[in-house]
Structures are given as C-alpha cells and as structure tokens.
Amino acid sequence: MALWLSSCSTTSNQTPGQPTSAAAAQKNWKARQIKLAKQVAWQLGGRASVSYRGDNWPFGIQWQQGSASQYVIHIKHPLTQNTLAKVSKTASGVTLKANGRTYSDSSPENLIQKHLHVRLPVNGMQYWVRGIPSTAYPVTAVKLDSRGRPLVLQQAGWTINYAKYQGADSYALPGLIKISRTTPRPVQVKMRIREWR
C-alpha cells in the first residue's frame, strides 16, 4: 500500500478558510480506506445504466452486501422497479436468477456477461462504489480531492470517476460514479446512488 500511495496525485478543491495540504489529503485517504474497508455490511439503492456495444441500458439497482464474500444485487426495471435479475454470491459460488431460470458460475462477471450480455466489473464494484480501491488489484493511479476522497481511481484497466459525494467529510460515500474502460470493448457504467445504509 505504501508503494502506490507514494505515487498518488492530489488535486486541491480547497474552500476559503480550510487550507489542506497534499500530505493531509494523503493521510485522510489512508484513513478513509481503513475505515470503510472495515464496514463490510452495507446497502445501496439507486439507478444505473450500462453503455456497451453501442447500446445503453438503464436500470434500477439495489445492492445488499452481507460480508466481503456475500452479496445480493437486484437489477430492476427502470420504470416499474420490478426485479429483472438477481445476482447472489455466497461461499459456495455465484448464482443469477432471471426469466424464471437460475444459472451458476464461479465468476459474477462471466455469469452476467453470458446471460445478460453486459460486462460489469462486480468484483471491483463492491469496493469502488464506496470510494475505496479493491483489494484484489493493484492501483494504477488515483487523484484525490482536498479531503482525501478519490476523484479518479484506476484499477484493473477500469477508470472510476467520482462526480459527487453525499456529504462533505473525508468519509462521505459517493452519490454519482462513472466506471469505464476502453479495451477489449468500450463499456461505461453510471451509478446514481440515492440511498446508503
């Protein structure tokens, strides 16, 4: 962690009367990662969209994280909010329920791409949605605001842009996120999170 922290860059969004140095932002960034990584059980609700292969799919999303290795993701109709698909991960594997059928795989990404034809970086997203890096991949780059929160994070070929936070402190959770990559095929995921628990 110390190796990549030393290569991180910061940007200043200082407000009058609140001078914050790059060193303080780095300190807040490290504290943020430690604190939020300990909060393994959480829930979010909101709206999302995926742009992939020239198409755009909007949907509602409800994510219930029970532990680092257990979650349930409800993908909902954008208008009716009825559940279209449910992705569940437990210690025994990952299942996808959609169209009255249940599918299984060891990888949520492979499962979603095979049956929903959309590429979603689920393994990284359980960290990225909280504004912290995934423990599974090295950090390529990070750009911080003056409070030590990421504005841009790059991991595993993905770029995560944090356009809005729900609060002003160093531990505020994201409200608007854009996750994208250009290879092997361009894909972009936008998430507008309305509720955190």
N, C-alpha and C positions, 0 to 999 in steps of 0.2 A: 504494500500500500504506500509506503514512504517513497518508493521509486517513482510511481506515477503521480503522486501528489506534487513532487518536486517539478514535474513537467507541466502541471496545470496552469492555465492562464486565468486571470480575473479581469473583469471589467467593472468600472465604477458607475453606479447609479445612485450616488450619494444625494441625500436630501439636506437642505440647509440646516446647520446645527448638529449634524450627525456625521462627522468625518469618520470614515472607516478605511483602514489601510488594507493593502493586499494580504498582509500577514494575518490580520484579524479575519478577513474573509476566508482564508485557508483554514484557520482554526475553527471557525463556525462550520465550514464544510465537513471537516473531520468529525466534529461533534454531532452534526446532523446525521451522518452516515451511521455512527454508533447508536444513536438514539432510535432512529427509525428502523434500523435493522433488527432491533430487539422487539419491535411491535409486529409480531408475525401474524397475529389475527386481526383482520380488518375487513371492511366492506366499502364498496363504492357503487354509485349509481349515476348514470348519465346517458349521453348519446355519443355515438361514434360513427365513423364512415371509413370505408376502405376504398382506395383508388388502385386498381390493378388491371393490367392488360386493357387499358382504355375505358374501363367501366368504373362506375362509382356506386358503392352500396352503402346506404345509410342504415343504421340500426340502433336500437336501444341496447344498453349493456348494464348488467348487474353482476358484480364480481364479489364473491364471498371467499375470503382467504382464511382457512382454519389454522394452518401452520405452514412452515416452509415447504412442505411436501403434500399439502392437501388444499384443494380449492374447488369451487363450483362457479362456472361462468354461464350466465344466461344471456343468450343472444336473442333480442326481441324485435318484433315488427316495429318499424319506425313510427307507425300511426296508432295501431291498436295496443302496442306493448305486450302482445301475446308472445310467449316464448316460442321461438322458431327452432332453436337448438340449445342443447345444454352440454357443456364440456365439464367433466368431473375428473379430478385427479386424486388418487389415494395411493397408499403404499404399494398396492397391487398393480397399479397401472393407470391408464387414461381411457375414459370412455366418452363417446359422443352420441347423444340421442337426438335424432332429427327424423322427421317424416315417419314417425312410428317405428323406427328401427334403432338398434343400438350397435355401435361399432367400437372396436377396441384397438389399442396400439400402445407402444411404449413411449411414443413421442406425440405431444399435443399438436406440434406444428405439422407433422406428417398427416395426422388424423384430420385436421381441419382442411389442409390443402387437398387431400384426397377426396373428401366427401362434400366440402363446401366450396372447393375450388378457389380458396383465398389463402394467401400466405400471411400468417400472423405470428410474430415472434413472442409467443406466450411465455416461454421460459424467462426471457428478459423482461417482459412487460410487468411481471409481478413485482419487480424492483423499480423499473423505470416510472411506473405510474405514481410512485411515492417520491420521485425526485432523488433517487439514490442509484448507484451503479449495481448491476448484477454481480453476484459473487462468482458466477460461472465463467466470465470472460474478462480479459484484461481491458482496461480503459485506454482507448486510443487518444482521446482528447476531452477536455472539459473546460467550459467557460463559465465563470461564476459571476453573480451579481455582488453588490457590496455587502450583502448579508450572508454570503457563503452558500447561496442556493444556486443550483445549476440553471443556466440559461440555455446551454447546449451541452449535450453529452454524446460521446461516440463510443460504441461498443459493438463488436462482432459484425462490423460492416453496416450497422444501423446508426442513424443520426437522430437524436431525440431533442426536439426544440420545446422549451417550456415558455409559453407565451403569457401565462397568467398563473398566479398563486392565490389561494384562498386565505389571505392573511398577510401580515407584514413582517412577522418574525422569522428567524432563521429556520424554524421547524415547520413553517407553513406548507401545506400539501398543495399539489398542483390543481389548477382548475381547467387549464387548456393545454393540451400536449399534441405535438405532431411528431410522429415516428416514421422515418422514411429510409429507403435505400435505393440505389440505382442498379445494382447488379445482384443476381443474374438477370432479373427483370425489375423494372421500376415499380415500387409499391409504396403507398403512403397511407398511414393510419392516423386519423384525427380523433381525439377524445376530448369531449367537453364534460367534465365531471361536475355534477351538481350537488352530490351528497357524499360525504365521508363519514364513516362510523368507526 
